[in-house]
């Protein structure tokens, strides 16, 4: 069930049987020479929809702009400041909690979101803890799960791509987008270098200087729609179990 395709009465009925909801969160940023700018948001959304369908769970609209300041040296990238993203997440969770949602499962597609999302959770919990009107009940709980951290996803990335998976513009994530939007798949000759350099970065200018084509440690020329289907078929059941366990706890 997609929240934006429901009526308020349907949501009210849903809340009588479950207080869990899945919130996809990603980013709009460059993903190398053949990766779609929407890769992180696309991955979060497609996994969330599949998990929602399998777990009979409600799925909120995707938060598709994240904390991606380091990608701003590449045209098309968009970012929220960490403070802005924290405010967006607080308002999102508090809006859902106002209606009775108590378990908010963020399904993440962008590593740059992780630190900020966890700070947002701390802000949400602090606000409740410091409110004298709060009871000692269960209240709202949030969790963040990165789809690529599922053990099955890590195993598959090793089997399919080995040391060429890397950490940004990976063949795994690009494959998922090609499976989802085959008409948008990009053909690319072998990249040079075949595997991009790895390392750290600071701001957008530093990132562009270190990784001029946008990749970090990866070879997304290995991506294919077929690999994306394999990843989806394998990882979704594991994410379903994570969601169900979170809601039941």
NULUMMI-498303 format. One record per residue (C-alpha): residue in one letter; x, y, z; residue number from 1. Coordinates in pm, 1 decimal, decimal comma. Example, Ala and Ser with C-alpha at 12.3 -4.5 7.8 and 13.67 -1.06 7.14 Angstrom:
2
<pt a; <1230,0; -450,0; 780,0>; 1>,
<pt s; <1367,0; -106,0; 714,0>; 2>,
# end
This chain:
249
<pt x; <0,0; 0,0; 0,0>; 1>,
<pt x; <133,6; 340,1; -97,6>; 2>,
<pt x; <29,8; 620,0; 135,8>; 3>,
<pt x; <-13,1; 871,1; -144,2>; 4>,
<pt x; <-253,4; 636,7; -325,7>; 5>,
<pt x; <-474,0; 583,6; -19,2>; 6>,
<pt x; <-764,7; 780,7; 116,8>; 7>,
<pt x; <-760,9; 897,1; 476,8>; 8>,
<pt x; <-1027,9; 638,2; 556,7>; 9>,
<pt x; <-806,0; 360,5; 423,5>; 10>,
<pt x; <-518,7; 482,4; 641,2>; 11>,
<pt x; <-747,7; 492,9; 942,9>; 12>,
<pt x; <-847,9; 132,7; 874,7>; 13>,
<pt x; <-483,7; 29,0; 832,5>; 14>,
<pt x; <-393,7; 178,8; 1171,4>; 15>,
<pt x; <-643,0; -51,9; 1338,6>; 16>,
<pt x; <-426,7; -350,2; 1245,3>; 17>,
<pt x; <-75,1; -201,6; 1227,9>; 18>,
<pt x; <113,3; 103,7; 1348,8>; 19>,
<pt x; <414,6; 37,6; 1126,5>; 20>,
<pt x; <511,2; 232,2; 816,5>; 21>,
<pt x; <806,5; 223,8; 575,8>; 22>,
<pt x; <968,1; 552,2; 473,1>; 23>,
<pt x; <1208,3; 530,0; 176,6>; 24>,
<pt x; <1490,3; 783,4; 195,4>; 25>,
<pt x; <1757,1; 841,3; -66,2>; 26>,
<pt x; <1935,9; 1120,6; -246,7>; 27>,
<pt x; <1952,4; 1305,6; -577,6>; 28>,
<pt x; <2318,9; 1309,3; -673,9>; 29>,
<pt x; <2567,1; 1205,9; -940,0>; 30>,
<pt x; <2649,7; 837,3; -975,9>; 31>,
<pt x; <2940,7; 835,8; -1214,9>; 32>,
<pt x; <2942,7; 815,5; -1595,6>; 33>,
<pt x; <2659,3; 561,4; -1630,5>; 34>,
<pt x; <2466,9; 586,0; -1303,5>; 35>,
<pt x; <2137,9; 773,1; -1280,3>; 36>,
<pt x; <2127,5; 1086,0; -1066,0>; 37>,
<pt x; <1824,8; 942,6; -887,1>; 38>,
<pt x; <1995,3; 610,4; -806,6>; 39>,
<pt x; <1978,3; 633,5; -426,9>; 40>,
<pt x; <1615,0; 745,7; -422,0>; 41>,
<pt x; <1517,6; 487,4; -685,6>; 42>,
<pt x; <1678,4; 204,3; -489,6>; 43>,
<pt x; <1518,2; 309,4; -161,3>; 44>,
<pt x; <1177,0; 341,8; -324,7>; 45>,
<pt x; <1179,6; 17,0; -520,7>; 46>,
<pt x; <1295,9; -184,7; -220,3>; 47>,
<pt x; <1038,6; -13,1; 2,8>; 48>,
<pt x; <755,7; -87,3; -239,6>; 49>,
<pt x; <857,9; -452,0; -265,2>; 50>,
<pt x; <889,5; -489,8; 112,3>; 51>,
<pt x; <557,5; -314,4; 164,9>; 52>,
<pt x; <383,1; -544,9; -80,4>; 53>,
<pt x; <530,3; -858,1; 78,4>; 54>,
<pt x; <472,0; -746,7; 438,6>; 55>,
<pt x; <132,2; -583,0; 375,8>; 56>,
<pt x; <279,6; -258,5; 508,4>; 57>,
<pt x; <205,0; 102,1; 427,8>; 58>,
<pt x; <481,3; 287,5; 237,8>; 59>,
<pt x; <521,6; 663,3; 269,7>; 60>,
<pt x; <636,3; 892,4; -13,4>; 61>,
<pt x; <1009,4; 881,5; -77,6>; 62>,
<pt x; <1235,9; 1146,4; 73,1>; 63>,
<pt x; <1442,8; 1184,1; -241,6>; 64>,
<pt x; <1680,7; 1468,0; -156,0>; 65>,
<pt x; <1925,7; 1387,5; 120,6>; 66>,
<pt x; <2256,2; 1504,6; 268,9>; 67>,
<pt x; <2482,8; 1510,5; -36,3>; 68>,
<pt x; <2684,5; 1831,5; -13,9>; 69>,
<pt x; <2998,8; 1648,9; -124,7>; 70>,
<pt x; <2842,1; 1574,5; -466,0>; 71>,
<pt x; <2762,2; 1936,6; -549,7>; 72>,
<pt x; <3060,8; 1963,1; -783,4>; 73>,
<pt x; <2864,3; 1755,6; -1037,2>; 74>,
<pt x; <2570,0; 1905,3; -1231,2>; 75>,
<pt x; <2225,9; 1778,0; -1133,3>; 76>,
<pt x; <2313,9; 1692,1; -774,6>; 77>,
<pt x; <2094,8; 1835,5; -500,2>; 78>,
<pt x; <2143,2; 1847,4; -124,9>; 79>,
<pt x; <1983,5; 1943,9; 202,4>; 80>,
<pt x; <2195,8; 2082,8; 481,6>; 81>,
<pt x; <2218,8; 1840,2; 774,4>; 82>,
<pt x; <2008,2; 2076,8; 985,1>; 83>,
<pt x; <1743,8; 2093,7; 711,5>; 84>,
<pt x; <1727,0; 1716,1; 675,1>; 85>,
<pt x; <1696,7; 1678,1; 1052,5>; 86>,
<pt x; <1400,6; 1918,2; 1047,0>; 87>,
<pt x; <1239,1; 1729,4; 758,4>; 88>,
<pt x; <1276,5; 1397,8; 940,2>; 89>,
<pt x; <1145,1; 1535,3; 1269,2>; 90>,
<pt x; <837,9; 1678,7; 1100,4>; 91>,
<pt x; <784,4; 1358,3; 902,2>; 92>,
<pt x; <796,1; 1136,0; 1209,8>; 93>,
<pt x; <589,1; 1371,4; 1421,7>; 94>,
<pt x; <325,1; 1397,2; 1148,9>; 95>,
<pt x; <298,8; 1019,1; 1131,5>; 96>,
<pt x; <299,3; 983,0; 1510,9>; 97>,
<pt x; <15,9; 1235,1; 1534,4>; 98>,
<pt x; <-204,4; 985,5; 1350,2>; 99>,
<pt x; <-97,7; 684,1; 1556,4>; 100>,
<pt x; <203,1; 539,8; 1372,9>; 101>,
<pt x; <445,3; 406,5; 1632,7>; 102>,
<pt x; <704,1; 215,5; 1428,9>; 103>,
<pt x; <873,2; 414,8; 1150,9>; 104>,
<pt x; <1107,4; 203,6; 937,9>; 105>,
<pt x; <1337,0; 418,4; 724,2>; 106>,
<pt x; <1471,9; 223,1; 427,6>; 107>,
<pt x; <1782,9; 405,8; 312,0>; 108>,
<pt x; <1957,8; 424,4; -23,5>; 109>,
<pt x; <2235,0; 678,7; 52,6>; 110>,
<pt x; <2530,6; 636,0; 286,2>; 111>,
<pt x; <2562,4; 1012,2; 330,7>; 112>,
<pt x; <2226,9; 1017,7; 510,4>; 113>,
<pt x; <2323,7; 781,9; 791,7>; 114>,
<pt x; <2485,4; 1021,7; 1040,6>; 115>,
<pt x; <2220,9; 1290,0; 993,9>; 116>,
<pt x; <1929,4; 1046,8; 1020,9>; 117>,
<pt x; <2063,0; 906,4; 1347,1>; 118>,
<pt x; <2098,6; 1257,6; 1488,7>; 119>,
<pt x; <1737,9; 1323,8; 1384,5>; 120>,
<pt x; <1627,9; 1015,4; 1576,2>; 121>,
<pt x; <1810,4; 1144,8; 1884,4>; 122>,
<pt x; <1634,7; 1480,3; 1848,4>; 123>,
<pt x; <1296,7; 1307,5; 1819,8>; 124>,
<pt x; <1358,6; 1095,4; 2128,0>; 125>,
<pt x; <1499,4; 1391,0; 2325,4>; 126>,
<pt x; <1190,3; 1596,1; 2254,8>; 127>,
<pt x; <972,4; 1317,9; 2392,1>; 128>,
<pt x; <1197,8; 1252,9; 2692,0>; 129>,
<pt x; <1206,8; 1619,1; 2791,4>; 130>,
<pt x; <831,8; 1669,0; 2753,4>; 131>,
<pt x; <674,8; 1656,0; 3101,6>; 132>,
<pt x; <346,7; 1545,8; 2945,8>; 133>,
<pt x; <505,5; 1229,9; 2805,9>; 134>,
<pt x; <415,2; 900,3; 2967,9>; 135>,
<pt x; <633,2; 595,3; 3015,3>; 136>,
<pt x; <454,9; 417,4; 2730,6>; 137>,
<pt x; <620,3; 276,1; 2422,2>; 138>,
<pt x; <576,9; 586,1; 2204,6>; 139>,
<pt x; <718,4; 624,0; 1856,2>; 140>,
<pt x; <1026,8; 425,6; 1758,8>; 141>,
<pt x; <1241,1; 474,5; 1449,2>; 142>,
<pt x; <1500,8; 261,4; 1278,4>; 143>,
<pt x; <1724,1; 304,9; 974,9>; 144>,
<pt x; <1815,9; 15,6; 747,8>; 145>,
<pt x; <2050,2; 43,7; 450,7>; 146>,
<pt x; <1945,7; -201,9; 182,4>; 147>,
<pt x; <2307,7; -268,8; 80,6>; 148>,
<pt x; <2397,7; -370,8; 437,8>; 149>,
<pt x; <2172,5; -676,2; 428,6>; 150>,
<pt x; <2399,8; -982,5; 451,8>; 151>,
<pt x; <2251,7; -1120,8; 130,7>; 152>,
<pt x; <2327,8; -793,7; -50,9>; 153>,
<pt x; <2688,6; -799,2; 64,7>; 154>,
<pt x; <2725,9; -1163,4; -33,7>; 155>,
<pt x; <2584,3; -1099,6; -379,3>; 156>,
<pt x; <2802,2; -794,9; -438,2>; 157>,
<pt x; <3108,8; -1008,3; -362,7>; 158>,
<pt x; <2990,6; -1289,3; -588,4>; 159>,
<pt x; <2888,8; -1068,6; -880,0>; 160>,
<pt x; <3142,8; -787,6; -866,2>; 161>,
<pt x; <3421,8; -883,2; -626,0>; 162>,
<pt x; <3665,7; -603,3; -549,0>; 163>,
<pt x; <3506,5; -383,4; -817,5>; 164>,
<pt x; <3193,8; -311,5; -611,3>; 165>,
<pt x; <3344,5; -4,3; -444,9>; 166>,
<pt x; <3151,2; 238,4; -227,0>; 167>,
<pt x; <2989,4; 489,7; -462,6>; 168>,
<pt x; <2833,7; 444,0; -806,0>; 169>,
<pt x; <2853,3; 73,4; -733,1>; 170>,
<pt x; <2752,6; -186,4; -990,7>; 171>,
<pt x; <2500,3; -321,7; -738,1>; 172>,
<pt x; <2300,8; -1,6; -702,7>; 173>,
<pt x; <2329,3; 84,7; -1071,2>; 174>,
<pt x; <2203,0; -266,0; -1154,5>; 175>,
<pt x; <1895,2; -215,9; -934,8>; 176>,
<pt x; <1810,5; 106,5; -1118,5>; 177>,
<pt x; <1857,7; -60,3; -1458,1>; 178>,
<pt x; <1622,0; -340,1; -1352,0>; 179>,
<pt x; <1369,1; -80,1; -1235,9>; 180>,
<pt x; <1402,6; 152,3; -1535,2>; 181>,
<pt x; <1549,7; -53,7; -1822,1>; 182>,
<pt x; <1468,4; 222,3; -2068,5>; 183>,
<pt x; <1706,9; 453,9; -1881,4>; 184>,
<pt x; <2003,4; 212,7; -1873,6>; 185>,
<pt x; <2321,9; 365,7; -2012,4>; 186>,
<pt x; <2568,5; 180,8; -2231,1>; 187>,
<pt x; <2928,5; 261,8; -2145,6>; 188>,
<pt x; <3263,3; 147,0; -2276,5>; 189>,
<pt x; <3512,4; 13,4; -2025,3>; 190>,
<pt x; <3588,5; 291,5; -1782,5>; 191>,
<pt x; <3931,7; 441,2; -1732,0>; 192>,
<pt x; <4058,9; 356,4; -1487,1>; 193>,
<pt x; <3857,6; 34,5; -1476,8>; 194>,
<pt x; <3824,2; 63,2; -1099,5>; 195>,
<pt x; <3804,9; 413,3; -954,1>; 196>,
<pt x; <4033,9; 524,4; -669,2>; 197>,
<pt x; <3917,5; 497,0; -310,3>; 198>,
<pt x; <3958,9; 722,8; -9,1>; 199>,
<pt x; <3804,2; 1006,7; 182,8>; 200>,
<pt x; <3687,1; 1357,1; 95,3>; 201>,
<pt x; <3569,7; 1681,0; 253,2>; 202>,
<pt x; <3365,7; 1931,0; 54,5>; 203>,
<pt x; <3238,8; 1924,7; -304,1>; 204>,
<pt x; <3555,3; 2069,7; -458,0>; 205>,
<pt x; <3773,0; 1816,4; -276,2>; 206>,
<pt x; <3548,1; 1530,9; -392,2>; 207>,
<pt x; <3556,0; 1641,3; -758,3>; 208>,
<pt x; <3935,9; 1675,7; -745,7>; 209>,
<pt x; <3987,8; 1328,5; -597,4>; 210>,
<pt x; <3721,5; 1147,0; -802,5>; 211>,
<pt x; <3684,1; 1336,6; -1130,8>; 212>,
<pt x; <3424,9; 1101,9; -1286,2>; 213>,
<pt x; <3227,7; 1062,9; -962,3>; 214>,
<pt x; <3302,8; 699,3; -879,0>; 215>,
<pt x; <3470,1; 578,6; -558,8>; 216>,
<pt x; <3640,5; 238,8; -576,1>; 217>,
<pt x; <3385,7; 100,6; -822,1>; 218>,
<pt x; <3338,8; -27,0; -1174,9>; 219>,
<pt x; <2972,2; 34,8; -1262,6>; 220>,
<pt x; <3035,6; -82,9; -1619,8>; 221>,
<pt x; <2960,9; -426,7; -1468,9>; 222>,
<pt x; <2601,3; -326,4; -1394,7>; 223>,
<pt x; <2309,2; -494,8; -1568,7>; 224>,
<pt x; <1933,8; -520,4; -1533,4>; 225>,
<pt x; <1969,5; -897,9; -1484,8>; 226>,
<pt x; <2201,1; -844,8; -1187,7>; 227>,
<pt x; <1951,8; -593,7; -1050,3>; 228>,
<pt x; <1672,7; -850,1; -1060,8>; 229>,
<pt x; <1890,4; -1105,0; -883,4>; 230>,
<pt x; <1971,3; -853,1; -610,9>; 231>,
<pt x; <1607,6; -754,8; -565,6>; 232>,
<pt x; <1481,0; -1113,4; -556,2>; 233>,
<pt x; <1742,0; -1208,9; -296,6>; 234>,
<pt x; <1746,0; -904,8; -69,2>; 235>,
<pt x; <1374,8; -820,6; -41,7>; 236>,
<pt x; <1280,9; -1126,9; 172,4>; 237>,
<pt x; <1555,4; -1036,9; 418,9>; 238>,
<pt x; <1432,9; -678,0; 444,3>; 239>,
<pt x; <1078,2; -804,8; 497,2>; 240>,
<pt x; <1192,4; -1001,9; 801,0>; 241>,
<pt x; <1377,2; -697,9; 937,0>; 242>,
<pt x; <1062,9; -487,9; 901,9>; 243>,
<pt x; <839,3; -746,3; 1064,6>; 244>,
<pt x; <1080,3; -790,5; 1354,1>; 245>,
<pt x; <1097,6; -415,2; 1411,2>; 246>,
<pt x; <721,7; -370,5; 1411,9>; 247>,
<pt x; <670,9; -665,3; 1645,9>; 248>,
<pt x; <933,5; -555,4; 1901,0>; 249>,
# end
